[in-house]
């Protein structure tokens, strides 16, 4: 039992909920797929590009929001494990849906790349997003560019 040093029952309740998983989750089921987040749509929904080159709408469950959001921060470019909805009917003209299962950190992403050989599509997508972010900043990083005087602007 957690020792209550601050008083009140709320301090006791929060003591047992601070849980961090000790090891990363690896896809074992054929209905699970590795993906990379390409766009945050808001309202617990994001767009992911899966390793089968398909874009899907990913639903973020409650376990990844609220109190535990800081440990599982989801943004564009993050690698995730999603569960495909095989049971859902497919409508033409609509994106398929999937559910978020696990969010990988940068360190876990590197070990995942080394252990799983068929992630080249996600690596290419990840590199393309990094290149796009560098171009989007509008910073010219060439040595032969002319210096700009602030007074001329």
Steps between C-alpha positions, in 0.01 A plus 500: 500500500619848419570714804277805516722792600302782336158422647171429329398196300612634160868463589453130570315435176759656275784293649413180317422649160853609408581201280761492226541192281844344526546379143383601156219323317581314181245406236412131524146498362437539124234760578765727658709730285786747548420852387626857507279796592472741208234745623318580822132560428392588852239347724698179567540430129816498288595388150765227483686339211537127560776272381272367225504852341139563602383818675256439782310704756630404844287532813695588816363309796452649845814328632710743294331818617447679827736409782724270292532730197843631598657155472335429164520831315356457151598741222582481130801275436452269800506125442202308638353150506141492380233234501316462172123475509442177308148476639393838360327524166694681228320786328626623166622858510572496876826439682539182696516533877744357751566524873816620672668226706850627584713813453874444441770727638809587293707239682236231447475601134871429448477155661188428294683586177784264591272211600236525223629486140183607310473860621670670204177672395466666840867601498452671162189678626683609816791639298262682264329668795835609644602648163165678469536655846849628411371659177194641675704706745622721216860514622763509229801297610741563216838665538485689171187702594540874529477648848196718564529835674220561750483870415415419136190311605 
